[in-house]
């Protein structure tokens, strides 16, 4: 019966709102209530009349700049406020409602209906109750009206009075952050996070810090992610979410054993506190046993519709047969290696492309002309039904780029999705090396398919399968002697992360192309390797080369909270620019910070 009452209440309130909006005059509204309002309650005029004054009193009126015009509740012996002419005790006072009437209902319904300038003016009036903003914003988001939802939720989180926020505001806060991310409003997103962390309520501050940590992880800014995690610990020291965040952070940093140890620590600590439900405890126990696999399972379950085809794809990749032989020959004149597609490979690719429908953007190193994930369920399912398609390097290239674009920033997905493809590519690189000692250059024949696949795999496995990523990068460096993929800097970074400083230094001694595009990373990597090896005179000389190339690098590395500097729209940065220095800081500052004395040494040489 309660559900019937709720439906009746909402139906009556919606009709009442339409009636009020015609004149915004109470007597006219009551005329509608007696003539039509009782229809919502199966002809029960008493219920309609008793409810009408309550709803009128909470309705925002445009003629009053969205203030309401509340009626005073009459005394028992005073005339009833429904204008029936009877005493209150003999009229509406006698009507009992099955539930309380939500104080924000008419505001919530108004926010759902208003559009354009009226909605904007209503929000700017700051008259709307926080609960009404919350409910209207969530309803708009659930119905796919992201623009309306953003506009309403921005009023809820405008920072004018954080104390008014209901504790149920947490999901709305996350929805607003997601909308900002989806629509590319990175500045608004950052400003909201900063505002909440500085002045927001404690329950939102923890969420903001967790989101900030994840945002930095997505951007590969491990140093900033670590700083955000430390702040999150201080804000919410007993939050079970911290176990999840720290496991992700440590896996991104390449510390799998430490991730397991820390997850075990969190499990023991939170079990002792006894505040968790059974599902949370099971998750923490699984995290302590195998952080990577647990996070991978969680991601698959969160993918909803794509979970089944993703699991099938994992099974397919795990059972891939040995890669077939390609047509790779050494050019008689140049000595360079040429891979050429065969008729069978082109036929396989044509069948695959009917399902995949997206072409690689050959103007960029890694990317498509359109989003490959719009029809992912279809192409993953068809690929599992036709595993022979993966005999064609062009199909492997498409699959690798698609998987890297979605899962490459998640270390725990690399073993099941990317490593099997890397093994296939390594087999083809072995065939290329067996064809001759020449270089497999990007611009020759169909070589770009193999090299682009290699670059995507190296980048995608860098966090979750670091050793395999470095081995593949070294394979590619050996066979692509021009380093057209720019892998030398990436291998250098990986060697430094593994504290293999002698090898890192040797790598920087090798000749390189003089295009300046990767020079800062190589110069800074050489400087760090020399400093770690305690070759301080040589390190100072290398640092002078850094300053000569980029005058911003040392300052940005030493600063605790510098202003970000974004690359060009195509992701490129100019050699010697502040954006180049910022990019290096994002990728490698954690290595300078965790090297004892390194940042202080840099600061002394500013």
Secondary structure, 3 states (H helix, E strand, C coil): CHHHHHHHHHHHHHHHHHHHHHHCCHHHHHHHHHHCHHHHHCCCHHHHHHHHHHHHHHCCEHHHCCECCCCCCCCCCCECCCCCCCEHHHCHHHCCCCCCCCCCHHHHHHHHHCCHHHHHHHHHCCCCCHHHHHHHHHHHHHCCCHHHHHHHHHHHCCCCCHHHCCHHHHHHHHHHHHHHHHHCCHHHHHHHHHHHHHHCCHHHHHHHHHHHHHHHHHCCCHHHHHHHHHHHHHHCCCCCHHHHHHHHHHHHCCCHHHHHHHHHHHHHHHHHHCCCCHHHHHHHHHHHHCHHHHHHHHHHHHCHHHHHHHHHHHHHHHCCCCCCCCCEEECCCCCCEEECCCHHHHHHHHHHHHHHCCCECCCCCCCECCCCCCCHHHHHHHHHHCHHHHHCHHHHHHHHHHHHHHHCCCHHHHHHHCHHHHHHHHHHHHHHHHHCCCCCCCCCCCHHHHHHHHHHHHHHHCCCCHHHHHHHHHHHHHHCCCCCCCHHHHHHHHHHHCCCHHHHHHHHHCCCCCCCCCHHHHHHHHHHHHHHCCCHHHHHHHHHHHHHHCCCHHHHHHCCCCCCCCCCCCCCCCCCCHHHHHHHHHHHHHHHHHCCCHHHHHHHCC
